[in-house]
Amino acid sequence: WCAAFVNSTLAQAGIKGTGSHAAGSFHSWGSKINNPNDIKPGDVLVNYSKSPRTGMIGSHTGFATGNVEKDSNGNVV
């Protein structure tokens, strides 16, 4: 349902999403951000972890809120 939410929200903003209900469909959508400090509120994020249930990568997608959590070394987590 997360990809359906992201696609619906993008459509309401006039942006074409992937049209898929699979979170992994966003893996190749848009532009990759290499530096976590470049993430901006509203960016589409994809969790690249491997789903233990399906074995697929990209098990969750959503939007960046602007809240950034960092570890004790200042790395984005």
All heavy atoms as TSV, in Angstrom:
chain	resi	resn	atom	element	x	y	z
A	1	TRP	N	N	0.800	-1.197	0.000
A	1	TRP	CA	C	0.000	0.000	0.000
A	1	TRP	C	C	0.847	1.267	0.000
A	1	TRP	O	O	0.364	2.330	-0.375
A	1	TRP	CB	C	-0.966	-0.025	1.189
A	1	TRP	CG	C	-0.253	0.027	2.519
A	1	TRP	CD1	C	0.126	-1.014	3.295
A	1	TRP	CD2	C	0.181	1.206	3.199
A	1	TRP	NE1	N	0.767	-0.564	4.422
A	1	TRP	CE2	C	0.817	0.808	4.394
A	1	TRP	CE3	C	0.103	2.559	2.926
A	1	TRP	CZ2	C	1.362	1.710	5.302
A	1	TRP	CZ3	C	0.654	3.458	3.829
A	1	TRP	CH2	C	1.266	3.023	5.002
A	2	CYS	N	N	2.104	1.179	0.423
A	2	CYS	CA	C	2.944	2.380	0.508
A	2	CYS	C	C	3.183	2.983	-0.879
A	2	CYS	O	O	3.137	4.205	-1.041
A	2	CYS	CB	C	4.253	2.088	1.219
A	2	CYS	SG	S	5.263	0.789	0.489
A	3	ALA	N	N	3.405	2.133	-1.872
A	3	ALA	CA	C	3.623	2.647	-3.236
A	3	ALA	C	C	2.338	3.234	-3.798
A	3	ALA	O	O	2.376	4.223	-4.536
A	3	ALA	CB	C	4.157	1.540	-4.138
A	4	ALA	N	N	1.197	2.654	-3.451
A	4	ALA	CA	C	-0.080	3.207	-3.892
A	4	ALA	C	C	-0.267	4.604	-3.308
A	4	ALA	O	O	-0.713	5.526	-4.004
A	4	ALA	CB	C	-1.230	2.290	-3.473
A	5	PHE	N	N	0.093	4.784	-2.025
A	5	PHE	CA	C	0.013	6.094	-1.381
A	5	PHE	C	C	0.936	7.098	-2.061
A	5	PHE	O	O	0.531	8.227	-2.365
A	5	PHE	CB	C	0.357	5.989	0.106
A	5	PHE	CG	C	0.517	7.320	0.776
A	5	PHE	CD1	C	-0.586	8.076	1.112
A	5	PHE	CD2	C	1.783	7.822	1.052
A	5	PHE	CE1	C	-0.439	9.326	1.720
A	5	PHE	CE2	C	1.946	9.053	1.660
A	5	PHE	CZ	C	0.831	9.813	1.994
A	6	VAL	N	N	2.175	6.709	-2.308
A	6	VAL	CA	C	3.140	7.607	-2.945
A	6	VAL	C	C	2.659	7.986	-4.348
A	6	VAL	O	O	2.662	9.159	-4.714
A	6	VAL	CB	C	4.561	6.988	-2.981
A	6	VAL	CG1	C	5.503	7.814	-3.841
A	6	VAL	CG2	C	5.110	6.860	-1.565
A	7	ASN	N	N	2.213	6.997	-5.127
A	7	ASN	CA	C	1.711	7.287	-6.471
A	7	ASN	C	C	0.500	8.216	-6.436
A	7	ASN	O	O	0.397	9.147	-7.242
A	7	ASN	CB	C	1.354	5.984	-7.205
A	7	ASN	CG	C	2.550	5.372	-7.890
A	7	ASN	OD1	O	3.198	5.998	-8.716
A	7	ASN	ND2	N	2.841	4.131	-7.553
A	8	SER	N	N	-0.411	7.988	-5.517
A	8	SER	CA	C	-1.603	8.824	-5.397
A	8	SER	C	C	-1.239	10.260	-5.025
A	8	SER	O	O	-1.765	11.219	-5.592
A	8	SER	CB	C	-2.545	8.234	-4.347
A	8	SER	OG	O	-3.647	9.079	-4.130
A	9	THR	N	N	-0.318	10.398	-4.080
A	9	THR	CA	C	0.116	11.726	-3.644
A	9	THR	C	C	0.834	12.457	-4.769
A	9	THR	O	O	0.607	13.654	-4.995
A	9	THR	CB	C	1.018	11.608	-2.402
A	9	THR	OG1	O	0.299	10.900	-1.386
A	9	THR	CG2	C	1.423	12.967	-1.886
A	10	LEU	N	N	1.691	11.757	-5.495
A	10	LEU	CA	C	2.374	12.363	-6.632
A	10	LEU	C	C	1.366	12.811	-7.686
A	10	LEU	O	O	1.471	13.918	-8.236
A	10	LEU	CB	C	3.383	11.382	-7.243
A	10	LEU	CG	C	4.614	11.071	-6.409
A	10	LEU	CD1	C	5.400	9.920	-7.030
A	10	LEU	CD2	C	5.497	12.303	-6.252
A	11	ALA	N	N	0.371	11.968	-7.969
A	11	ALA	CA	C	-0.647	12.299	-8.972
A	11	ALA	C	C	-1.410	13.556	-8.568
A	11	ALA	O	O	-1.707	14.419	-9.421
A	11	ALA	CB	C	-1.606	11.131	-9.163
A	12	GLN	N	N	-1.722	13.693	-7.280
A	12	GLN	CA	C	-2.423	14.882	-6.800
A	12	GLN	C	C	-1.583	16.136	-6.989
A	12	GLN	O	O	-2.126	17.241	-7.126
A	12	GLN	CB	C	-2.804	14.714	-5.336
A	12	GLN	CG	C	-3.895	13.689	-5.124
A	12	GLN	CD	C	-4.218	13.502	-3.657
A	12	GLN	OE1	O	-4.287	14.461	-2.900
A	12	GLN	NE2	N	-4.398	12.253	-3.256
A	13	ALA	N	N	-0.261	15.968	-7.010
A	13	ALA	CA	C	0.649	17.101	-7.232
A	13	ALA	C	C	0.973	17.282	-8.715
A	13	ALA	O	O	1.779	18.126	-9.075
A	13	ALA	CB	C	1.940	16.888	-6.439
A	14	GLY	N	N	0.360	16.451	-9.585
A	14	GLY	CA	C	0.603	16.558	-11.018
A	14	GLY	C	C	1.885	15.901	-11.485
A	14	GLY	O	O	2.401	16.217	-12.552
A	15	ILE	N	N	2.409	14.984	-10.686
A	15	ILE	CA	C	3.663	14.293	-11.014
A	15	ILE	C	C	3.356	12.836	-11.339
A	15	ILE	O	O	2.633	12.173	-10.592
A	15	ILE	CB	C	4.662	14.369	-9.841
A	15	ILE	CG1	C	4.968	15.834	-9.520
A	15	ILE	CG2	C	5.930	13.586	-10.149
A	15	ILE	CD1	C	5.706	16.032	-8.213
A	16	LYS	N	N	3.902	12.339	-12.443
A	16	LYS	CA	C	3.686	10.946	-12.825
A	16	LYS	C	C	4.608	10.054	-12.013
A	16	LYS	O	O	5.819	10.204	-12.027
A	16	LYS	CB	C	3.966	10.767	-14.325
A	16	LYS	CG	C	3.710	9.357	-14.831
A	16	LYS	CD	C	3.868	9.308	-16.336
A	16	LYS	CE	C	3.820	7.971	-16.956
A	16	LYS	NZ	N	2.994	6.954	-16.417
A	17	GLY	N	N	4.023	9.116	-11.279
A	17	GLY	CA	C	4.791	8.153	-10.497
A	17	GLY	C	C	5.078	6.917	-11.331
A	17	GLY	O	O	5.196	6.988	-12.557
A	18	THR	N	N	5.138	5.782	-10.676
A	18	THR	CA	C	5.430	4.538	-11.382
A	18	THR	C	C	4.167	3.834	-11.848
A	18	THR	O	O	4.223	2.997	-12.742
A	18	THR	CB	C	6.210	3.552	-10.488
A	18	THR	OG1	O	5.366	3.152	-9.402
A	18	THR	CG2	C	7.494	4.169	-9.977
A	19	GLY	N	N	3.043	4.127	-11.211
A	19	GLY	CA	C	1.804	3.450	-11.554
A	19	GLY	C	C	1.712	2.043	-10.984
A	19	GLY	O	O	0.759	1.325	-11.247
A	20	SER	N	N	2.683	1.644	-10.189
A	20	SER	CA	C	2.732	0.291	-9.624
A	20	SER	C	C	2.418	0.338	-8.129
A	20	SER	O	O	2.685	1.337	-7.459
A	20	SER	CB	C	4.124	-0.304	-9.837
A	20	SER	OG	O	4.252	-1.527	-9.140
A	21	HIS	N	N	1.891	-0.754	-7.618
A	21	HIS	CA	C	1.667	-0.877	-6.184
A	21	HIS	C	C	2.853	-1.517	-5.482
A	21	HIS	O	O	2.796	-1.777	-4.279
A	21	HIS	CB	C	0.396	-1.682	-5.907
A	21	HIS	CG	C	-0.842	-0.941	-6.270
A	21	HIS	ND1	N	-2.054	-1.534	-6.368
A	21	HIS	CD2	C	-1.053	0.358	-6.578
A	21	HIS	CE1	C	-2.966	-0.649	-6.707
A	21	HIS	NE2	N	-2.367	0.508	-6.841
A	22	ALA	N	N	3.930	-1.764	-6.210
A	22	ALA	CA	C	5.135	-2.368	-5.631
A	22	ALA	C	C	6.137	-1.276	-5.255
A	22	ALA	O	O	6.507	-0.447	-6.083
A	22	ALA	CB	C	5.775	-3.333	-6.618
A	23	ALA	N	N	6.558	-1.284	-4.000
A	23	ALA	CA	C	7.517	-0.275	-3.534
A	23	ALA	C	C	8.788	-0.287	-4.360
A	23	ALA	O	O	9.363	0.762	-4.653
A	23	ALA	CB	C	7.836	-0.506	-2.061
A	24	GLY	N	N	9.237	-1.477	-4.767
A	24	GLY	CA	C	10.463	-1.595	-5.545
A	24	GLY	C	C	10.403	-0.903	-6.886
A	24	GLY	O	O	11.437	-0.636	-7.496
A	25	SER	N	N	9.192	-0.583	-7.350
A	25	SER	CA	C	9.070	0.108	-8.642
A	25	SER	C	C	9.693	1.495	-8.590
A	25	SER	O	O	10.066	2.053	-9.616
A	25	SER	CB	C	7.599	0.204	-9.064
A	25	SER	OG	O	6.862	1.066	-8.196
A	26	PHE	N	N	9.850	2.045	-7.396
A	26	PHE	CA	C	10.458	3.372	-7.262
A	26	PHE	C	C	11.988	3.310	-7.248
A	26	PHE	O	O	12.647	4.333	-7.251
A	26	PHE	CB	C	9.933	4.079	-6.005
A	26	PHE	CG	C	8.579	4.667	-6.209
A	26	PHE	CD1	C	7.448	3.962	-5.849
A	26	PHE	CD2	C	8.419	5.910	-6.792
A	26	PHE	CE1	C	6.189	4.485	-6.051
A	26	PHE	CE2	C	7.165	6.443	-7.005
A	26	PHE	CZ	C	6.043	5.732	-6.638
A	27	HIS	N	N	12.530	2.107	-7.258
A	27	HIS	CA	C	13.985	1.932	-7.263
A	27	HIS	C	C	14.633	2.636	-8.459
A	27	HIS	O	O	15.697	3.222	-8.342
A	27	HIS	CB	C	14.336	0.443	-7.261
A	27	HIS	CG	C	15.794	0.163	-7.345
A	27	HIS	ND1	N	16.651	0.358	-6.296
A	27	HIS	CD2	C	16.561	-0.287	-8.355
A	27	HIS	CE1	C	17.876	0.044	-6.648
A	27	HIS	NE2	N	17.850	-0.358	-7.892
A	28	SER	N	N	13.988	2.594	-9.608
A	28	SER	CA	C	14.558	3.217	-10.810
A	28	SER	C	C	13.797	4.469	-11.231
A	28	SER	O	O	13.963	4.952	-12.341
A	28	SER	CB	C	14.588	2.203	-11.960
A	28	SER	OG	O	13.277	1.738	-12.223
A	29	TRP	N	N	12.970	5.012	-10.365
A	29	TRP	CA	C	12.186	6.214	-10.657
A	29	TRP	C	C	12.917	7.419	-10.092
A	29	TRP	O	O	13.487	7.369	-9.010
A	29	TRP	CB	C	10.810	6.084	-10.003
A	29	TRP	CG	C	9.871	7.210	-10.252
A	29	TRP	CD1	C	9.010	7.342	-11.296
A	29	TRP	CD2	C	9.682	8.365	-9.438
A	29	TRP	NE1	N	8.291	8.505	-11.172
A	29	TRP	CE2	C	8.692	9.156	-10.032
A	29	TRP	CE3	C	10.260	8.812	-8.258
A	29	TRP	CZ2	C	8.257	10.361	-9.508
A	29	TRP	CZ3	C	9.837	10.015	-7.723
A	29	TRP	CH2	C	8.844	10.778	-8.342
A	30	GLY	N	N	12.935	8.502	-10.814
A	30	GLY	CA	C	13.551	9.730	-10.316
A	30	GLY	C	C	15.064	9.689	-10.380
A	30	GLY	O	O	15.654	8.930	-11.140
A	31	SER	N	N	15.687	10.502	-9.563
A	31	SER	CA	C	17.151	10.621	-9.541
A	31	SER	C	C	17.686	10.168	-8.191
A	31	SER	O	O	17.154	10.542	-7.148
A	31	SER	CB	C	17.575	12.075	-9.763
A	31	SER	OG	O	17.084	12.541	-10.983
A	32	LYS	N	N	18.747	9.387	-8.236
A	32	LYS	CA	C	19.378	8.912	-7.005
A	32	LYS	C	C	20.118	10.054	-6.322
A	32	LYS	O	O	20.778	10.861	-6.971
A	32	LYS	CB	C	20.348	7.780	-7.322
A	32	LYS	CG	C	21.003	7.200	-6.097
A	32	LYS	CD	C	21.900	6.035	-6.444
A	32	LYS	CE	C	22.527	5.478	-5.197
A	32	LYS	NZ	N	23.378	4.324	-5.457
A	33	ILE	N	N	20.019	10.100	-5.017
A	33	ILE	CA	C	20.763	11.069	-4.210
A	33	ILE	C	C	21.844	10.299	-3.478
A	33	ILE	O	O	21.554	9.366	-2.724
A	33	ILE	CB	C	19.837	11.790	-3.216
A	33	ILE	CG1	C	18.814	12.629	-3.973
A	33	ILE	CG2	C	20.646	12.663	-2.263
A	33	ILE	CD1	C	17.785	13.278	-3.089
A	34	ASN	N	N	23.092	10.650	-3.700
A	34	ASN	CA	C	24.210	9.937	-3.087
A	34	ASN	C	C	24.577	10.459	-1.707
A	34	ASN	O	O	25.093	9.732	-0.885
A	34	ASN	CB	C	25.429	9.978	-4.006
A	34	ASN	CG	C	25.195	9.183	-5.270
A	34	ASN	OD1	O	24.713	8.065	-5.225
A	34	ASN	ND2	N	25.513	9.779	-6.400
A	35	ASN	N	N	24.330	11.729	-1.470
A	35	ASN	CA	C	24.684	12.333	-0.197
A	35	ASN	C	C	23.415	12.529	0.628
A	35	ASN	O	O	22.543	13.300	0.237
A	35	ASN	CB	C	25.371	13.679	-0.443
A	35	ASN	CG	C	25.845	14.334	0.833
A	35	ASN	OD1	O	25.415	13.994	1.932
A	35	ASN	ND2	N	26.725	15.302	0.683
A	36	PRO	N	N	23.280	11.848	1.773
A	36	PRO	CA	C	22.078	11.995	2.590
A	36	PRO	C	C	21.765	13.439	2.975
A	36	PRO	O	O	20.622	13.780	3.218
A	36	PRO	CB	C	22.380	11.153	3.831
A	36	PRO	CG	C	23.418	10.186	3.400
A	36	PRO	CD	C	24.225	10.898	2.343
A	37	ASN	N	N	22.789	14.294	3.015
A	37	ASN	CA	C	22.558	15.697	3.348
A	37	ASN	C	C	21.813	16.445	2.252
A	37	ASN	O	O	21.347	17.558	2.466
A	37	ASN	CB	C	23.884	16.394	3.654
A	37	ASN	CG	C	24.522	15.850	4.922
A	37	ASN	OD1	O	23.848	15.659	5.932
A	37	ASN	ND2	N	25.801	15.576	4.869
A	38	ASP	N	N	21.705	15.845	1.061
A	38	ASP	CA	C	20.999	16.477	-0.050
A	38	ASP	C	C	19.512	16.120	-0.092
A	38	ASP	O	O	18.777	16.627	-0.933
A	38	ASP	CB	C	21.641	16.080	-1.386
A	38	ASP	CG	C	23.032	16.659	-1.551
A	38	ASP	OD1	O	23.343	17.674	-0.896
A	38	ASP	OD2	O	23.812	16.090	-2.334
A	39	ILE	N	N	19.059	15.248	0.807
A	39	ILE	CA	C	17.649	14.874	0.844
A	39	ILE	C	C	16.834	16.072	1.317
A	39	ILE	O	O	17.191	16.739	2.288
A	39	ILE	CB	C	17.428	13.670	1.786
A	39	ILE	CG1	C	18.168	12.449	1.243
A	39	ILE	CG2	C	15.940	13.381	1.949
A	39	ILE	CD1	C	18.178	11.270	2.196
A	40	LYS	N	N	15.732	16.309	0.590
A	40	LYS	CA	C	14.873	17.446	0.913
A	40	LYS	C	C	13.466	16.949	1.237
A	40	LYS	O	O	13.044	15.905	0.755
A	40	LYS	CB	C	14.821	18.404	-0.265
A	40	LYS	CG	C	16.180	19.014	-0.572
A	40	LYS	CD	C	16.081	20.048	-1.675
A	40	LYS	CE	C	17.393	20.728	-1.961
A	40	LYS	NZ	N	18.572	19.935	-1.924
A	41	PRO	N	N	12.723	17.714	2.066
A	41	PRO	CA	C	11.346	17.327	2.361
A	41	PRO	C	C	10.551	17.137	1.063
A	41	PRO	O	O	10.654	17.942	0.137
A	41	PRO	CB	C	10.800	18.510	3.162
A	41	PRO	CG	C	12.016	19.121	3.785
A	41	PRO	CD	C	13.107	18.949	2.761
A	42	GLY	N	N	9.816	16.048	1.012
A	42	GLY	CA	C	9.021	15.736	-0.170
A	42	GLY	C	C	9.694	14.784	-1.130
A	42	GLY	O	O	9.037	14.243	-2.020
A	43	ASP	N	N	10.994	14.553	-0.972
A	43	ASP	CA	C	11.681	13.569	-1.815
A	43	ASP	C	C	11.090	12.186	-1.565
A	43	ASP	O	O	10.723	11.847	-0.434
A	43	ASP	CB	C	13.183	13.525	-1.508
A	43	ASP	CG	C	13.963	14.687	-2.097
A	43	ASP	OD1	O	13.394	15.447	-2.889
A	43	ASP	OD2	O	15.157	14.805	-1.740
A	44	VAL	N	N	11.003	11.392	-2.615
A	44	VAL	CA	C	10.550	10.010	-2.488
A	44	VAL	C	C	11.736	9.162	-2.047
A	44	VAL	O	O	12.811	9.222	-2.651
A	44	VAL	CB	C	9.975	9.480	-3.820
A	44	VAL	CG1	C	9.631	7.995	-3.716
A	44	VAL	CG2	C	8.747	10.284	-4.227
A	45	LEU	N	N	11.540	8.401	-0.988
A	45	LEU	CA	C	12.592	7.540	-0.464
A	45	LEU	C	C	12.210	6.082	-0.675
A	45	LEU	O	O	11.038	5.728	-0.635
A	45	LEU	CB	C	12.774	7.782	1.039
A	45	LEU	CG	C	13.075	9.214	1.463
A	45	LEU	CD1	C	13.120	9.309	2.981
A	45	LEU	CD2	C	14.375	9.691	0.862
A	46	VAL	N	N	13.207	5.248	-0.899
A	46	VAL	CA	C	12.988	3.806	-1.035
A	46	VAL	C	C	13.917	3.098	-0.063
A	46	VAL	O	O	15.114	3.363	-0.028
A	46	VAL	CB	C	13.265	3.322	-2.480
A	46	VAL	CG1	C	13.052	1.821	-2.588
A	46	VAL	CG2	C	12.392	4.053	-3.487
A	47	ASN	N	N	13.353	2.201	0.730
A	47	ASN	CA	C	14.136	1.375	1.638
A	47	ASN	C	C	14.680	0.214	0.815
A	47	ASN	O	O	13.920	-0.589	0.283
A	47	ASN	CB	C	13.230	0.877	2.765
A	47	ASN	CG	C	13.940	-0.054	3.703
A	47	ASN	OD1	O	15.048	-0.490	3.447
A	47	ASN	ND2	N	13.296	-0.371	4.800
A	48	TYR	N	N	15.985	0.134	0.685
A	48	TYR	CA	C	16.612	-0.889	-0.145
A	48	TYR	C	C	16.907	-2.184	0.593
A	48	TYR	O	O	17.654	-3.004	0.125
A	48	TYR	CB	C	17.898	-0.353	-0.770
A	48	TYR	CG	C	17.654	0.748	-1.754
A	48	TYR	CD1	C	17.995	2.045	-1.455
A	48	TYR	CD2	C	17.074	0.476	-2.983
A	48	TYR	CE1	C	17.765	3.062	-2.368
A	48	TYR	CE2	C	16.833	1.482	-3.888
A	48	TYR	CZ	C	17.184	2.776	-3.570
A	48	TYR	OH	O	16.948	3.771	-4.465
A	49	SER	N	N	16.316	-2.365	1.745
A	49	SER	CA	C	16.569	-3.615	2.455
A	49	SER	C	C	15.853	-4.776	1.775
A	49	SER	O	O	14.917	-4.585	1.017
A	49	SER	CB	C	16.110	-3.500	3.919
A	49	SER	OG	O	14.711	-3.324	3.965
A	50	LYS	N	N	16.307	-5.955	2.051
A	50	LYS	CA	C	15.714	-7.156	1.463
A	50	LYS	C	C	14.568	-7.628	2.351
A	50	LYS	O	O	14.744	-7.823	3.544
A	50	LYS	CB	C	16.769	-8.247	1.325
A	50	LYS	CG	C	16.304	-9.440	0.532
A	50	LYS	CD	C	17.423	-10.455	0.413
A	50	LYS	CE	C	17.596	-10.829	-1.027
A	50	LYS	NZ	N	18.618	-11.824	-1.234
A	51	SER	N	N	13.410	-7.778	1.767
A	51	SER	CA	C	12.246	-8.249	2.504
A	51	SER	C	C	12.430	-9.712	2.888
A	51	SER	O	O	12.676	-10.556	2.026
A	51	SER	CB	C	10.987	-8.101	1.653
A	51	SER	OG	O	9.911	-8.789	2.239
A	52	PRO	N	N	12.290	-10.039	4.169
A	52	PRO	CA	C	12.429	-11.437	4.566
A	52	PRO	C	C	11.283	-12.298	4.018
A	52	PRO	O	O	11.444	-13.499	3.834
A	52	PRO	CB	C	12.406	-11.391	6.093
A	52	PRO	CG	C	11.801	-10.084	6.446
A	52	PRO	CD	C	12.067	-9.156	5.297
A	53	ARG	N	N	10.153	-11.681	3.722
A	53	ARG	CA	C	9.001	-12.439	3.243
A	53	ARG	C	C	9.098	-12.732	1.756
A	53	ARG	O	O	8.850	-13.834	1.311
A	53	ARG	CB	C	7.709	-11.668	3.535
A	53	ARG	CG	C	6.447	-12.432	3.179
A	53	ARG	CD	C	5.197	-11.696	3.613
A	53	ARG	NE	N	5.052	-10.403	2.995
A	53	ARG	CZ	C	4.543	-10.191	1.787
A	53	ARG	NH1	N	4.139	-11.194	1.053
A	53	ARG	NH2	N	4.443	-8.969	1.311
A	54	THR	N	N	9.469	-11.712	0.953
A	54	THR	CA	C	9.455	-11.884	-0.503
A	54	THR	C	C	10.842	-11.997	-1.116
A	54	THR	O	O	10.988	-12.429	-2.251
A	54	THR	CB	C	8.744	-10.696	-1.180
A	54	THR	OG1	O	9.518	-9.511	-0.953
A	54	THR	CG2	C	7.339	-10.521	-0.657
A	55	GLY	N	N	11.869	-11.547	-0.389
A	55	GLY	CA	C	13.215	-11.533	-0.940
A	55	GLY	C	C	13.451	-10.375	-1.891
A	55	GLY	O	O	14.527	-10.233	-2.460
A	56	MET	N	N	12.442	-9.506	-2.072
A	56	MET	CA	C	12.568	-8.373	-2.983
A	56	MET	C	C	13.262	-7.204	-2.304
A	56	MET	O	O	13.173	-7.026	-1.094
A	56	MET	CB	C	11.188	-7.933	-3.484
A	56	MET	CG	C	10.511	-8.966	-4.360
A	56	MET	SD	S	8.909	-8.393	-4.965
A	56	MET	CE	C	9.418	-7.025	-5.986
A	57	ILE	N	N	13.933	-6.400	-3.096
A	57	ILE	CA	C	14.576	-5.181	-2.609
A	57	ILE	C	C	13.627	-4.015	-2.870
A	57	ILE	O	O	12.949	-3.966	-3.891
A	57	ILE	CB	C	15.921	-4.972	-3.309
A	57	ILE	CG1	C	16.877	-6.083	-2.898
A	57	ILE	CG2	C	16.500	-3.604	-2.988
A	57	ILE	CD1	C	18.213	-6.033	-3.583
A	58	GLY	N	N	13.624	-3.059	-1.952
A	58	GLY	CA	C	12.729	-1.919	-2.094
A	58	GLY	C	C	11.403	-2.208	-1.429
A	58	GLY	O	O	10.353	-1.997	-2.002
A	59	SER	N	N	11.473	-2.703	-0.222
A	59	SER	CA	C	10.285	-3.173	0.467
A	59	SER	C	C	9.403	-2.072	1.025
A	59	SER	O	O	8.302	-2.335	1.461
A	59	SER	CB	C	10.676	-4.131	1.595
A	59	SER	OG	O	11.525	-3.485	2.514
A	60	HIS	N	N	9.863	-0.835	1.000
A	60	HIS	CA	C	9.045	0.264	1.517
A	60	HIS	C	C	9.428	1.560	0.821
A	60	HIS	O	O	10.590	1.777	0.484
A	60	HIS	CB	C	9.226	0.400	3.023
A	60	HIS	CG	C	8.260	1.338	3.646
A	60	HIS	ND1	N	6.895	1.131	3.622
A	60	HIS	CD2	C	8.450	2.500	4.296
A	60	HIS	CE1	C	6.288	2.138	4.235
A	60	HIS	NE2	N	7.214	2.972	4.653
A	61	THR	N	N	8.438	2.409	0.595
A	61	THR	CA	C	8.676	3.724	0.003
A	61	THR	C	C	7.819	4.751	0.716
A	61	THR	O	O	6.788	4.416	1.307
A	61	THR	CB	C	8.410	3.723	-1.517
A	61	THR	OG1	O	8.831	4.959	-2.079
A	61	THR	CG2	C	6.942	3.509	-1.839
A	62	GLY	N	N	8.260	5.980	0.700
A	62	GLY	CA	C	7.529	7.056	1.353
A	62	GLY	C	C	8.172	8.388	1.003
A	62	GLY	O	O	8.981	8.481	0.070
A	63	PHE	N	N	7.819	9.414	1.761
A	63	PHE	CA	C	8.334	10.757	1.506
A	63	PHE	C	C	9.236	11.217	2.647
A	63	PHE	O	O	8.958	10.944	3.818
A	63	PHE	CB	C	7.174	11.753	1.376
A	63	PHE	CG	C	6.330	11.525	0.165
A	63	PHE	CD1	C	5.131	10.851	0.255
A	63	PHE	CD2	C	6.741	11.982	-1.074
A	63	PHE	CE1	C	4.343	10.634	-0.866
A	63	PHE	CE2	C	5.968	11.770	-2.203
A	63	PHE	CZ	C	4.766	11.096	-2.098
A	64	ALA	N	N	10.284	11.950	2.291
A	64	ALA	CA	C	11.142	12.571	3.300
A	64	ALA	C	C	10.354	13.694	3.970
A	64	ALA	O	O	9.640	14.438	3.314
A	64	ALA	CB	C	12.409	13.125	2.658
A	65	THR	N	N	10.483	13.787	5.281
A	65	THR	CA	C	9.754	14.810	6.036
A	65	THR	C	C	10.610	16.027	6.358
A	65	THR	O	O	10.076	17.070	6.723
A	65	THR	CB	C	9.250	14.238	7.364
A	65	THR	OG1	O	10.388	13.870	8.157
A	65	THR	CG2	C	8.333	13.047	7.145
A	66	GLY	N	N	11.912	15.872	6.280
A	66	GLY	CA	C	12.806	16.953	6.681
A	66	GLY	C	C	13.424	16.695	8.043
A	66	GLY	O	O	14.365	17.347	8.438
A	67	ASN	N	N	12.881	15.708	8.770
A	67	ASN	CA	C	13.464	15.328	10.051
A	67	ASN	C	C	14.577	14.338	9.783
A	67	ASN	O	O	14.352	13.303	9.165
A	67	ASN	CB	C	12.423	14.689	10.962
A	67	ASN	CG	C	11.325	15.663	11.342
A	67	ASN	OD1	O	11.582	16.831	11.521
A	67	ASN	ND2	N	10.107	15.176	11.449
A	68	VAL	N	N	15.782	14.664	10.225
A	68	VAL	CA	C	16.940	13.808	9.969
A	68	VAL	C	C	17.510	13.327	11.291
A	68	VAL	O	O	17.764	14.129	12.195
A	68	VAL	CB	C	18.026	14.570	9.165
A	68	VAL	CG1	C	19.243	13.705	8.964
A	68	VAL	CG2	C	17.467	15.053	7.850
A	69	GLU	N	N	17.696	12.033	11.404
A	69	GLU	CA	C	18.284	11.455	12.590
A	69	GLU	C	C	19.731	11.110	12.296
A	69	GLU	O	O	20.040	10.500	11.285
A	69	GLU	CB	C	17.513	10.210	13.004
A	69	GLU	CG	C	17.977	9.638	14.316
A	69	GLU	CD	C	17.125	8.452	14.745
A	69	GLU	OE1	O	15.962	8.364	14.345
A	69	GLU	OE2	O	17.680	7.617	15.484
A	70	LYS	N	N	20.628	11.508	13.207
A	70	LYS	CA	C	22.050	11.229	13.035
A	70	LYS	C	C	22.568	10.455	14.230
A	70	LYS	O	O	22.095	10.621	15.345
A	70	LYS	CB	C	22.830	12.522	12.850
A	70	LYS	CG	C	22.447	13.272	11.582
A	70	LYS	CD	C	23.319	14.473	11.341
A	70	LYS	CE	C	22.896	15.154	10.041
A	70	LYS	NZ	N	23.755	16.269	9.711
A	71	ASP	N	N	23.573	9.614	13.970
A	71	ASP	CA	C	24.199	8.878	15.060
A	71	ASP	C	C	25.206	9.766	15.766
A	71	ASP	O	O	25.360	10.934	15.429
A	71	ASP	CB	C	24.826	7.568	14.553
A	71	ASP	CG	C	25.980	7.776	13.584
A	71	ASP	OD1	O	26.533	8.897	13.509
A	71	ASP	OD2	O	26.334	6.796	12.897
A	72	SER	N	N	25.901	9.217	16.754
A	72	SER	CA	C	26.844	10.020	17.551
A	72	SER	C	C	28.027	10.542	16.742
A	72	SER	O	O	28.703	11.470	17.173
A	72	SER	CB	C	27.347	9.192	18.736
A	72	SER	OG	O	28.016	8.030	18.273
A	73	ASN	N	N	28.261	9.984	15.550
A	73	ASN	CA	C	29.349	10.462	14.686
A	73	ASN	C	C	28.862	11.468	13.653
A	73	ASN	O	O	29.621	11.904	12.800
A	73	ASN	CB	C	29.998	9.284	13.970
A	73	ASN	CG	C	30.699	8.364	14.939
A	73	ASN	OD1	O	31.339	8.811	15.885
A	73	ASN	ND2	N	30.572	7.068	14.730
A	74	GLY	N	N	27.569	11.786	13.682
A	74	GLY	CA	C	27.014	12.753	12.733
A	74	GLY	C	C	26.553	12.144	11.426
A	74	GLY	O	O	26.200	12.859	10.498
A	75	ASN	N	N	26.545	10.798	11.335
A	75	ASN	CA	C	26.096	10.131	10.120
A	75	ASN	C	C	24.575	10.007	10.126
A	75	ASN	O	O	23.973	9.688	11.149
A	75	ASN	CB	C	26.706	8.730	10.020
A	75	ASN	CG	C	28.213	8.769	9.962
A	75	ASN	OD1	O	28.781	9.523	9.192
A	75	ASN	ND2	N	28.859	7.990	10.810
A	76	VAL	N	N	23.972	10.255	8.979
A	76	VAL	CA	C	22.532	10.090	8.843
A	76	VAL	C	C	22.188	8.622	8.976
A	76	VAL	O	O	22.820	7.773	8.368
A	76	VAL	CB	C	22.032	10.660	7.496
A	76	VAL	CG1	C	20.547	10.391	7.313
A	76	VAL	CG2	C	22.327	12.141	7.392
A	77	VAL	N	N	21.183	8.319	9.802
A	77	VAL	CA	C	20.757	6.918	9.990
A	77	VAL	C	C	19.337	6.730	9.491
A	77	VAL	O	O	18.582	7.625	9.330
A	77	VAL	CB	C	20.860	6.469	11.454
A	77	VAL	CG1	C	22.310	6.403	11.870
A	77	VAL	CG2	C	20.087	7.363	12.382
